[in-house]
Amino acid sequence: MRKAFFLLLGVFTFFGLYSCDSDRVFDEYKSVSTWNKDSVVAFNIGELDSLETYDLFINIRNNSEYRYSNLFVITEIQFPYGKVVTDTLEYAMAAPDGTWLGTGFGDVKESKLWYKENVRFPEPGQYEVHIQQAMRKNGEVEGIENLEGITHVGFRIEQSAQQ
C-alpha cells in the first residue's frame, strides 16, 4: 500500500511539473566555473518546425561571487545553410540597491533573460546557438579575462504565445 502511494505521488508530481512547462521546446544548461572571454558556450538545438514561431531565452545562474550589476554577451545563431545572426546584448543582473534580479534561494540566482520573440527557423537542418561573455571594466578596452560568479549558461526555446 505504501509503495503504491509513493508511486502515485511520483506520477502526479511528474505530470504536474511537465504540464507547467508545456511550452518548452528546448532547455539546456552548460556549467562554467570561470567564464573565459574566449570561451564559447554552444548549444545544438537541432531541427525545429519551420511553420511555428518561438520565443528564445538565455538563462544565467550566478552566485554572490558575481561582482557586476549587468552582463554583456555576444550571441550567434548559426543556420544550417551558413547564415549567422550575431547580437551583442546587455542584461541587468541586479537592482540599483544591489539585490539580484534572478530567482532562487540561497547563494545561486537564476535569471531568465529575453533574447528574441516570435522567431521562425525556416531552413531544414541543425541550428546552433553560441553565447560568449563580453564584459569589460569601465574605461578599459580589454575584456575581463575570466568572469567569476556565473555558474551555468543556459538556452531555452518556448512555443510563442502569439501563434
LOMAR-423931 format. One record per residue (C-alpha): x, y, z; residue in one letter; residue number from 1. Coordinates in Angstrom, 1 decimal. Layout:
% LOMAR-423931
   east  north     up code pos
      X      Y      Z    A NUM
...
% end
This chain:
% LOMAR-423931
   east  north     up code pos
    0.0    0.0    0.0    M   1
    2.8    2.4    0.9    R   2
    4.7    1.7   -2.3    K   3
    1.6    2.3   -4.4    A   4
    1.1    5.7   -2.6    F   5
    4.6    6.8   -3.3    F   6
    4.4    5.6   -6.9    L   7
    1.2    7.5   -7.5    L   8
    2.7   10.6   -5.8    L   9
    5.7   10.4   -8.1    G  10
    3.5   10.1  -11.2    V  11
    1.3   13.1  -10.2    F  12
    4.4   15.1   -9.4    T  13
    5.9   14.3  -12.8    F  14
    2.8   15.2  -14.8    F  15
    2.2   18.3  -12.7    G  16
    5.7   19.6  -13.4    L  17
    5.5   18.6  -17.0    Y  18
    2.2   20.3  -17.6    S  19
    3.6   23.5  -16.0    C  20
    6.3   23.7  -18.7    D  21
    4.4   22.5  -21.8    S  22
    5.6   25.5  -23.9    D  23
    9.2   24.2  -23.6    R  24
   10.8   23.1  -26.9    V  25
   14.5   23.1  -25.9    F  26
   16.1   23.8  -22.5    D  27
   19.7   23.0  -21.7    E  28
   22.4   24.3  -19.4    Y  29
   26.2   24.2  -19.5    K  30
   28.3   24.5  -16.4    S  31
   31.0   27.2  -16.3    V  32
   33.4   27.6  -13.4    S  33
   35.1   30.8  -14.6    T  34
   33.8   32.1  -17.9    W  35
   36.9   32.9  -20.0    N  36
   36.4   35.7  -22.5    K  37
   37.4   33.4  -25.4    D  38
   35.1   30.5  -24.2    S  39
   32.0   30.0  -26.3    V  40
   29.1   28.1  -24.8    V  41
   27.5   26.2  -27.7    A  42
   24.0   24.6  -27.9    F  43
   22.9   22.3  -30.8    N  44
   19.2   23.0  -30.9    I  45
   18.6   20.6  -33.8    G  46
   15.8   21.0  -36.3    E  47
   12.6   22.9  -35.5    L  48
    9.2   23.2  -37.1    D  49
    9.5   25.9  -39.8    S  50
    5.9   26.8  -39.5    L  51
    6.0   27.5  -35.8    E  52
    7.1   30.7  -34.0    T  53
    9.3   30.5  -30.9    Y  54
   10.5   32.7  -28.1    D  55
   14.2   32.5  -27.2    L  56
   15.8   33.0  -23.8    F  57
   19.2   33.0  -22.3    I  58
   19.3   31.5  -18.8    N  59
   22.1   32.6  -16.4    I  60
   22.8   31.2  -13.0    R  61
   25.1   33.3  -10.8    N  62
   26.3   33.3   -7.2    N  63
   27.5   36.0   -4.9    S  64
   31.0   35.9   -6.5    E  65
   29.5   37.8   -9.5    Y  66
   30.7   41.4   -8.9    R  67
   28.7   43.3  -11.6    Y  68
   25.1   44.6  -11.9    S  69
   24.9   43.8  -15.6    N  70
   26.1   41.2  -18.1    L  71
   27.1   41.7  -21.7    F  72
   27.0   38.7  -24.0    V  73
   27.6   38.1  -27.7    I  74
   25.2   35.6  -29.3    T  75
   25.2   33.8  -32.6    E  76
   22.6   31.7  -34.2    I  77
   24.1   29.5  -36.9    Q  78
   21.6   28.4  -39.6    F  79
   22.0   25.1  -41.4    P  80
   23.0   26.7  -44.8    Y  81
   25.6   29.0  -43.3    G  82
   23.7   32.2  -42.4    K  83
   24.8   33.6  -39.0    V  84
   22.9   36.2  -36.9    V  85
   25.0   37.9  -34.3    T  86
   23.8   40.1  -31.5    D  87
   25.5   41.9  -28.6    T  88
   23.2   42.1  -25.6    L  89
   23.2   43.7  -22.2    E  90
   21.2   42.4  -19.3    Y  91
   20.6   43.9  -15.9    A  92
   21.5   41.3  -13.2    M  93
   21.0   43.4  -10.1    A  94
   18.7   46.2   -8.9    A  95
   20.3   49.6   -8.1    P  96
   20.4   48.6   -4.4    D  97
   22.4   45.5   -5.3    G  98
   19.6   43.0   -4.9    T  99
   19.9   40.2   -7.5    W 100
   17.1   40.2  -10.0    L 101
   17.1   36.4  -10.5    G 102
   15.0   33.9   -8.7    T 103
   16.1   31.2   -6.3    G 104
   17.0   30.6   -2.7    F 105
   20.4   30.9   -1.1    G 106
   23.6   31.9   -2.9    D 107
   22.6   30.9   -6.5    V 108
   20.1   33.0   -8.5    K 109
   18.7   32.2  -11.9    E 110
   17.8   34.8  -14.5    S 111
   15.6   34.0  -17.5    K 112
   16.6   36.7  -20.0    L 113
   14.6   37.5  -23.1    W 114
   16.6   37.1  -26.3    Y 115
   14.2   37.1  -29.2    K 116
   10.4   36.6  -29.7    E 117
    8.3   35.3  -32.5    N 118
   11.3   33.7  -34.3    V 119
   10.9   31.2  -37.1    R 120
   13.5   28.7  -38.1    F 121
   12.8   28.4  -41.9    P 122
   15.7   26.2  -43.0    E 123
   15.6   22.4  -42.6    P 124
   18.6   21.1  -40.6    G 125
   20.6   21.6  -37.5    Q 126
   20.8   25.0  -35.8    Y 127
   23.4   26.1  -33.3    E 128
   23.5   28.9  -30.7    V 129
   26.7   30.3  -29.4    H 130
   27.0   32.5  -26.3    I 131
   30.1   34.3  -25.2    Q 132
   30.6   36.8  -22.4    Q 133
   31.7   40.3  -23.4    A 134
   32.3   42.0  -20.0    M 135
   34.7   44.9  -19.7    R 136
   35.5   47.2  -16.8    K 137
   34.5   50.8  -17.3    N 138
   37.1   52.7  -19.3    G 139
   39.0   49.6  -20.3    E 140
   39.3   48.2  -23.8    V 141
   40.4   44.7  -22.9    E 142
   37.6   42.3  -21.8    G 143
   37.5   40.6  -18.4    I 144
   39.7   37.6  -18.9    E 145
   37.9   35.3  -16.5    N 146
   34.4   36.2  -15.4    L 147
   33.7   34.8  -11.9    E 148
   30.3   34.1  -10.4    G 149
   28.5   32.7  -13.4    I 150
   27.9   29.1  -12.7    T 151
   25.7   28.0  -15.6    H 152
   24.7   29.3  -19.0    V 153
   21.5   28.0  -20.5    G 154
   19.5   28.4  -23.6    F 155
   15.7   27.9  -23.8    R 156
   13.2   27.8  -26.6    I 157
    9.5   28.0  -25.9    E 158
    6.4   27.9  -28.2    Q 159
    5.5   31.5  -28.9    S 160
    2.3   32.7  -27.1    A 161
    1.4   34.8  -30.2    Q 162
    0.8   32.0  -32.7    Q 163
% end
